[in-house]
Amino acid sequence: MPDSIITRYENVKNRINQACLNAERPPESVRLLAVSKTKPIEDIQELAQHGQSAFGENYLQEALEKIALLPNAEWHFIGPIQSNKTKPIAENFQWVHSIDRLKIAQRLSAQRPENLPPLQVLLEVNISQEPSKAGFTPHEILEIAPQISELPNLQLRGLMAIPQPAKTFEEQKKPFAAMRQLLQKLQETLPNHSIDTLSMGMSGDLEAAIYEGATIVRIGTDIFGARDYSNKES
């Protein structure tokens, strides 16, 4: 009999706690974002009833349907953002992890309803400098972040990255260490802002990410199982 979703969820939480212990960090310094893209609302509701509060989604239309059914959860948009989709993202999410252009940040700020708190945002970094991936270069981050930090309806919280996969713990740590150093530079550049978040680490490398300072780990497969990507919007 396969493990239940709650068993897998508890196993992931135990991994996070052990990784924090190994890194000499308090367990509460790392938040678990359950990446629920392509997964049914019933699974998400089961996790929510078990105490999980934050969920990450990549596909806008699917996410909006889930938000309507579970409005009290904390919803994070973590996928690529097209200009024509900024308005519903600005209206329905609490966090956005994947800002990769100034224009997108400007649109999110302009379209965030005034009655809602500022949208918490992270800048996506192409830390492995892969041609096929979106994201700012480290150099661009330090140029663009001051402009984004001044947008009125956003609160810049930090950085997000999906490094190139690596097999060993030592190799996994390298891009995460570079992200930690970049966050420190960003904090020095913007000392009067709440720059405190590193969203990095997934099912296969969360231990290395936590060792190097991740404050949010984005876990999907090891909680929900493998995904079906058929018939999904791009």
Backbone torsions as a table, in degrees:
resi	resn	phi	psi	omega
1	MET	NA	129.4	-178.8
2	PRO	-67.9	155.4	177.1
3	ASP	-61.9	147.7	175.8
4	SER	-76.7	162.8	179.1
5	ILE	-61.4	-34.3	179.9
6	ILE	-70.5	-38.0	176.3
7	THR	-61.3	-46.3	179.0
8	ARG	-63.4	-41.1	178.3
9	TYR	-60.1	-45.4	179.6
10	GLU	-66.7	-35.1	176.6
11	ASN	-63.0	-40.8	177.6
12	VAL	-64.9	-43.3	178.6
13	LYS	-61.9	-37.6	177.1
14	ASN	-65.2	-38.4	176.7
15	ARG	-62.8	-42.3	179.0
16	ILE	-62.7	-45.7	179.9
17	ASN	-62.3	-40.8	179.2
18	GLN	-67.8	-39.6	178.1
19	ALA	-63.6	-39.2	176.6
20	CYS	-64.4	-41.7	178.1
21	LEU	-60.7	-44.7	179.7
22	ASN	-64.4	-32.5	-179.3
23	ALA	-90.5	2.3	-179.1
24	GLU	58.4	46.4	177.4
25	ARG	-121.7	148.4	175.3
26	PRO	-69.6	138.4	-178.3
27	PRO	-56.1	-32.1	-178.1
28	GLU	-72.7	-4.1	178.2
29	SER	-81.4	-4.9	-179.7
30	VAL	-124.7	125.9	177.0
31	ARG	-98.8	142.4	176.0
32	LEU	-95.9	119.8	172.0
33	LEU	-102.1	114.5	179.6
34	ALA	-82.0	113.7	-176.5
35	VAL	-84.7	106.0	-167.8
36	SER	-106.1	13.2	180.0
37	LYS	-57.1	139.1	-179.5
38	THR	67.3	2.4	-178.5
39	LYS	-99.6	148.5	-173.9
40	PRO	-69.8	152.4	-178.9
41	ILE	-59.8	-29.0	-179.2
42	GLU	-62.1	-39.1	177.6
43	ASP	-65.3	-41.1	-179.4
44	ILE	-66.2	-42.6	178.9
45	GLN	-62.8	-37.1	178.5
46	GLU	-63.4	-42.8	177.8
47	LEU	-66.6	-40.6	179.4
48	ALA	-61.2	-40.4	178.1
49	GLN	-66.3	-24.0	179.6
50	HIS	-88.9	-1.2	174.2
51	GLY	114.0	-5.2	178.2
52	GLN	-77.0	129.8	-174.0
53	SER	-109.6	-24.5	-171.1
54	ALA	-114.3	131.8	-177.5
55	PHE	-131.2	141.0	-178.4
56	GLY	-110.5	133.9	-178.2
57	GLU	-129.9	144.8	178.7
58	ASN	-104.7	-28.7	-170.7
59	TYR	-109.1	117.2	-167.2
60	LEU	-61.6	-52.8	-174.2
61	GLN	-62.3	-42.3	176.4
62	GLU	-60.5	-43.3	-178.4
63	ALA	-63.4	-42.3	-178.5
64	LEU	-61.9	-36.9	177.7
65	GLU	-64.7	-39.3	179.7
66	LYS	-71.1	-40.8	179.9
67	ILE	-59.8	-39.5	179.4
68	ALA	-61.9	-31.2	-178.7
69	LEU	-89.3	-18.7	-179.2
70	LEU	-139.8	65.2	-171.4
71	PRO	-69.9	-18.3	-176.7
72	ASN	-88.4	-4.2	174.7
73	ALA	-74.9	165.4	174.9
74	GLU	-97.0	119.2	-172.8
75	TRP	-107.6	128.8	-178.8
76	HIS	-115.2	126.5	173.6
77	PHE	-90.8	123.9	-172.9
78	ILE	-124.6	5.4	-177.4
79	GLY	-98.7	177.2	175.8
80	PRO	-59.8	144.1	-176.0
81	ILE	-114.6	118.2	173.2
82	GLN	-90.0	147.2	-175.6
83	SER	-56.4	-35.3	-176.9
84	ASN	-77.5	0.9	-179.9
85	LYS	-115.4	4.9	-177.0
86	THR	-67.2	-34.6	-175.4
87	LYS	-63.2	-53.4	178.2
88	PRO	-65.0	-29.2	174.8
89	ILE	-65.6	-46.5	-179.6
90	ALA	-62.1	-31.1	-175.5
91	GLU	-84.4	-21.9	-167.0
92	ASN	-121.6	-14.1	-175.9
93	PHE	-108.7	155.8	174.6
94	GLN	-94.7	-29.2	-178.0
95	TRP	-132.4	147.6	169.3
96	VAL	-130.8	125.3	-175.7
97	HIS	-98.7	-10.2	-160.5
98	SER	-122.0	38.2	176.7
99	ILE	-75.5	121.3	-176.7
100	ASP	-126.5	5.6	177.7
101	ARG	-148.1	145.6	177.0
102	LEU	-59.5	-40.2	-178.7
103	LYS	-56.9	-41.0	-179.8
104	ILE	-64.5	-43.8	178.9
105	ALA	-62.3	-41.9	179.9
106	GLN	-62.9	-41.7	179.0
107	ARG	-66.9	-42.3	178.5
108	LEU	-61.3	-41.4	179.3
109	SER	-65.0	-46.4	-178.0
110	ALA	-65.6	-29.3	-174.1
111	GLN	-100.9	0.1	176.7
112	ARG	-72.8	122.9	-179.2
113	PRO	-59.7	139.7	-175.9
114	GLU	-65.6	-23.1	-178.1
115	ASN	-82.1	-4.1	179.7
116	LEU	-101.8	154.3	174.5
117	PRO	-63.0	163.2	176.9
118	PRO	-55.4	142.5	176.1
119	LEU	-72.5	127.0	179.1
120	GLN	-81.1	123.7	-172.0
121	VAL	-128.9	150.1	175.4
122	LEU	-124.6	147.6	177.9
123	LEU	-96.5	131.1	-179.5
124	GLU	-81.1	130.5	-178.7
125	VAL	-113.1	129.2	173.4
126	ASN	-86.5	74.8	-168.7
127	ILE	-69.3	-28.0	177.9
128	SER	-91.0	1.1	177.8
129	GLN	52.2	50.5	177.5
130	GLU	-87.4	127.8	-177.6
131	PRO	-58.8	-29.2	-175.4
132	SER	-83.9	-6.2	-173.8
133	LYS	-105.9	147.3	174.5
134	ALA	-77.8	172.3	175.6
135	GLY	121.1	156.1	176.6
136	PHE	-76.5	152.0	166.8
137	THR	-75.5	159.6	176.7
138	PRO	-54.3	-39.5	-180.0
139	HIS	-64.5	-41.6	-180.0
140	GLU	-64.8	-34.6	-179.5
141	ILE	-55.5	-47.3	-175.3
142	LEU	-70.5	-20.4	175.7
143	GLU	-84.9	-39.8	-172.1
144	ILE	-87.4	-29.6	-174.0
145	ALA	-58.6	-42.2	178.8
146	PRO	-59.4	-35.3	178.4
147	GLN	-68.3	-43.5	-179.0
148	ILE	-68.9	-34.2	-178.9
149	SER	-64.9	-19.5	-178.8
150	GLU	-92.7	-5.3	179.6
151	LEU	-67.5	135.4	-164.2
152	PRO	-70.2	-31.5	-173.3
153	ASN	-108.1	16.1	175.8
154	LEU	-119.1	151.5	168.9
155	GLN	-122.6	110.5	179.5
156	LEU	-72.7	121.3	-175.5
157	ARG	-109.6	-21.4	-178.5
158	GLY	158.9	-141.3	-167.8
159	LEU	-132.3	155.3	174.9
160	MET	-134.1	146.3	176.0
161	ALA	-151.5	153.0	170.3
162	ILE	-125.1	90.5	-177.2
163	PRO	-66.3	163.9	173.1
164	GLN	-60.3	137.0	-179.0
165	PRO	-59.0	143.9	176.8
166	ALA	-137.8	151.0	-172.4
167	LYS	-87.9	-37.5	-174.8
168	THR	-99.9	157.1	179.0
169	PHE	-58.5	-43.5	-178.5
170	GLU	-64.4	-40.3	178.6
171	GLU	-71.1	-35.9	177.0
172	GLN	-63.4	-35.6	-175.8
173	LYS	-66.7	-29.4	-170.4
174	LYS	-58.9	-54.4	178.8
175	PRO	-65.8	-31.6	177.8
176	PHE	-67.5	-37.2	175.8
177	ALA	-64.0	-39.1	177.1
178	ALA	-63.6	-37.0	176.5
179	MET	-65.3	-42.1	178.6
180	ARG	-60.8	-43.6	179.4
181	GLN	-65.5	-37.1	178.4
182	LEU	-66.6	-40.1	176.9
183	LEU	-61.6	-40.7	178.4
184	GLN	-61.2	-40.9	176.8
185	LYS	-64.3	-39.5	178.5
186	LEU	-64.7	-40.2	177.0
187	GLN	-62.9	-37.2	177.6
188	GLU	-70.0	-34.3	179.8
189	THR	-71.3	-35.5	-177.0
190	LEU	-124.5	68.2	-172.2
191	PRO	-67.6	-18.1	-176.9
192	ASN	-99.7	16.1	178.7
193	HIS	-117.3	159.1	-177.6
194	SER	-86.2	65.8	179.2
195	ILE	-87.6	101.9	-170.6
196	ASP	-143.8	8.5	-168.2
197	THR	-123.4	130.8	171.2
198	LEU	-123.2	107.5	177.6
199	SER	-94.3	103.2	-178.4
200	MET	-162.8	150.6	-177.3
201	GLY	102.8	128.3	178.5
202	MET	-129.5	-164.2	-172.5
203	SER	-55.2	-39.6	-173.8
204	GLY	-86.6	-10.8	-174.1
205	ASP	-142.7	22.2	-175.5
206	LEU	-62.8	-32.0	-178.6
207	GLU	-64.6	-43.7	179.1
208	ALA	-65.7	-39.0	179.6
209	ALA	-63.8	-44.1	179.6
210	ILE	-65.7	-38.8	178.2
211	TYR	-57.9	-34.8	-176.8
212	GLU	-98.2	10.1	169.0
213	GLY	111.5	10.1	177.6
214	ALA	-55.1	138.6	173.3
215	THR	-109.5	-18.0	171.1
216	ILE	-131.4	127.3	171.2
217	VAL	-111.2	138.2	-173.6
218	ARG	-106.0	104.4	-172.5
219	ILE	-116.9	122.9	177.9
220	GLY	-118.5	-67.3	-172.1
221	THR	-57.1	-44.2	-175.7
222	ASP	-72.8	-9.1	172.5
223	ILE	-101.5	-51.8	-170.5
224	PHE	-95.5	-14.0	-174.2
225	GLY	89.2	-178.0	-177.7
226	ALA	-64.2	155.9	-174.2
227	ARG	-108.5	155.6	171.9
228	ASP	-107.1	112.1	-176.5
229	TYR	-94.7	7.3	-177.9
230	SER	-68.6	144.6	173.7
231	ASN	61.6	34.6	178.3
232	LYS	-104.5	146.6	177.0
233	GLU	-67.0	153.2	180.0
234	SER	-80.9	NA	NA
